[in-house]
């Protein structure tokens, strides 16, 4: 099922449980035959830390979503400079642009920790686009928000303040549409955040302390709680 570094991801593919299905945000928009087709086609599989869910240059076969865990989207196998585009938090679905065009991946999706991945075959994705207004609306909103996210990512690349880089990357992980299952607390380690931001773990720790002092976040055991998402997205730091 899953194009990955370890074939064990494919071997562990199975039908999702009811609890896992509840974490798929677009399923609630489907009715009748559309919902039945989606339920019949959906699979889930476990990825270990370091596994690739999508690889640069590989043909697309599934539309993927993250049920649990943490993923990184980057271009580190391309010919250009290495760029981490974004992280993917629980509830996030990704790659719809590639699926729509039926082209090869232009990025990698890699698990930063043990993660549970959901997959919808391209053929079912295409059928839902042709037959479900609710599915079309979800994908349309995804594409619109993803465009804004990537524009913001390029702006982040030009930010020289490490504190602001951490703030903007955290804001992206708390996106209500692209990461709908995160809620108020993001389970993430400082090392994982360092991989996403492109800074050392020590510098990320300093940035998080500064953001906490500003009242924008609260550092909790095993994760971070956002107190002011608007400030993380657009606030300045002295």
C-alpha positions in Angstrom: 0.0 0.0 0.0 2.5 2.6 1.1 5.6 3.7 -0.8 8.1 3.7 2.0 11.6 2.8 3.1 10.5 -0.3 4.9 8.1 -2.8 3.2 6.7 -3.6 6.7 4.5 -0.5 6.3 2.7 -2.2 3.4 2.6 -5.5 5.3 0.9 -3.9 8.3 -1.8 -2.2 6.2 -5.3 -3.0 7.5 -8.9 -1.7 7.7 -9.3 1.3 10.0 -11.1 0.9 13.3 -14.2 3.0 14.1 -12.2 5.2 16.4 -9.7 5.9 13.6 -12.4 6.7 11.1 -13.7 9.3 13.5 -10.4 11.1 13.1 -10.8 11.5 9.3 -12.2 15.0 8.9 -13.7 14.7 5.4 -15.7 11.5 6.0 -18.5 13.4 7.7 -19.1 15.3 4.5 -19.9 12.2 2.6 -23.4 10.5 2.2 -24.8 7.4 0.7 -22.7 5.6 -1.9 -19.9 8.1 -1.6 -19.4 7.3 2.1 -19.7 3.6 1.5 -17.1 3.7 -1.3 -14.7 5.7 0.9 -15.2 3.3 3.9 -14.6 0.3 1.7 -11.4 1.7 0.2 -9.7 3.3 3.2 -6.7 1.6 4.8 -4.3 2.4 7.6 -0.7 1.4 8.2 2.0 2.1 10.8 5.2 4.0 9.9 8.2 3.9 12.1 10.4 7.0 12.7 12.4 7.6 9.6 10.0 5.8 7.2 9.0 7.6 4.0 5.3 7.7 3.3 5.9 9.5 0.0 9.2 9.7 -1.9 10.4 12.3 -4.4 10.0 11.0 -8.0 7.6 8.1 -7.1 4.2 7.9 -8.8 1.2 8.8 -6.7 -1.1 5.9 -5.8 -2.9 7.1 -2.7 -4.1 10.3 -1.0 -2.7 10.2 2.5 -3.7 11.5 5.9 -2.2 11.3 9.4 -4.3 9.7 12.1 -1.6 9.9 14.8 2.0 10.9 15.0 4.1 13.6 13.2 5.4 13.9 9.7 7.8 16.2 7.8 7.3 17.4 4.2 10.6 18.3 2.5 12.4 18.2 -0.8 15.7 16.7 0.4 16.0 14.2 -2.6 15.5 16.9 -5.3 18.2 18.7 -7.2 17.5 22.1 -5.5 18.4 23.4 -2.0 17.0 21.4 0.9 13.7 22.9 2.1 11.4 21.7 4.8 8.0 22.8 3.6 5.9 22.0 6.6 5.1 19.5 9.3 1.9 17.4 9.2 0.0 17.0 12.5 -2.8 14.6 13.4 -5.9 15.0 11.2 -3.9 16.5 8.4 -4.4 15.2 4.8 -1.7 16.0 2.2 -0.7 15.6 -1.4 -4.1 16.4 -3.0 -2.5 18.5 -5.7 -0.3 15.6 -6.7 -3.2 13.2 -6.7 -5.3 15.6 -8.8 -2.6 15.8 -11.5 -1.7 12.1 -11.2 2.0 13.1 -11.3 5.1 11.9 -9.4 5.9 13.4 -6.0 8.0 16.5 -5.9 8.6 16.2 -2.2 9.2 13.6 0.6 6.9 12.8 3.5 8.8 11.3 6.3 7.7 10.1 9.8 9.5 11.9 12.6 8.1 9.3 15.1 5.9 6.2 15.0 2.8 7.3 13.1 -0.4 5.9 11.9 -1.1 6.8 8.2 -4.4 6.5 6.4 -4.6 6.1 2.6 -7.4 6.5 0.0 -6.6 5.0 -3.4 -6.3 7.5 -6.3 -9.2 5.8 -8.1 -11.6 6.3 -5.2 -10.3 9.9 -4.8 -11.2 10.6 -8.5 -14.6 8.9 -8.1 -15.5 11.1 -5.1 -14.5 14.2 -7.0 -16.9 13.3 -9.7 -19.8 12.4 -7.5 -19.6 14.2 -4.1 -20.1 17.9 -3.7 -19.1 17.7 0.0 -15.8 16.0 -0.9 -15.1 18.6 -3.7 -15.6 21.4 -1.2 -13.2 19.8 1.3 -10.5 19.4 -1.3 -11.1 22.9 -2.6 -10.6 24.4 0.9 -7.6 22.2 1.4 -5.9 23.5 -1.8 -6.7 27.1 -0.9 -5.3 26.7 2.6 -2.3 24.8 1.4 -1.4 27.6 -1.1 -1.5 30.1 1.8 0.6 27.7 3.9 3.3 27.4 1.3 3.4 31.2 0.7 3.9 31.6 4.4 6.6 28.9 4.4 8.7 30.9 1.8 8.3 33.9 4.0 9.5 31.9 7.0 12.6 31.0 5.1 13.5 34.7 4.9 13.0 35.3 8.7 16.3 35.7 10.5 14.9 35.7 14.0 14.9 32.1 15.3 12.1 33.0 17.8 9.9 34.1 14.9 10.8 31.0 12.8 9.7 28.8 15.7 6.5 30.9 16.2 5.4 30.7 12.6 6.1 27.0 12.3 4.1 26.3 15.4 1.2 28.3 14.0 1.3 26.1 10.9 1.0 23.0 13.0 -2.1 24.4 14.8 -3.9 25.2 11.5 -7.6 24.4 12.2 -8.3 23.0 8.7 -5.0 21.4 7.8 -4.4 19.9 11.3 -8.0 19.7 12.7 -7.3 17.0 15.3 -4.5 18.8 17.2 -6.8 20.8 19.5 -5.2 23.0 22.1 -2.1 20.9 22.8 0.4 19.6 20.2 2.4 16.6 21.3 5.9 17.3 20.0 9.4 17.1 21.4 11.9 19.9 21.0 14.1 17.7 18.8 11.1 17.1 16.5 10.4 20.8 16.3 14.1 21.4 15.6 13.9 19.0 12.6 10.9 21.0 11.2 12.3 24.5 11.8 15.9 23.8 10.8 17.5 24.9 14.1 19.3 23.2 16.9 17.4 21.7 19.7 19.1 24.1 22.1 18.1 27.1 20.0 14.5 25.9 19.8 14.4 25.5 23.6 15.4 29.2 23.9 12.8 30.3 21.4 10.0 28.3 23.2 11.0 30.0 26.5 10.8 33.4 24.8 7.4 32.6 23.3 6.2 31.4 26.7 7.4 34.6 28.4 5.4 36.5 25.8 2.3 34.6 26.8 1.8 33.0 23.4 2.3 29.4 24.4 2.7 27.2 27.5 5.3 24.4 27.6 3.7 21.3 29.1 4.9 17.8 29.7 5.2 16.1 26.3 4.0 19.1 24.3 2.9 22.7 23.8 -0.3 24.5 24.4 -1.1 27.5 22.3 -2.5 30.5 24.2 -2.5 33.1 21.4 -2.6 31.6 17.9 -3.0 35.0 16.3 0.2 36.3 17.8 2.1 33.2 16.7 0.9 33.8 13.1 1.5 37.5 12.8 3.0 39.0 16.1 6.4 40.6 16.3 9.0 40.0 18.9 11.1 42.7 20.6 
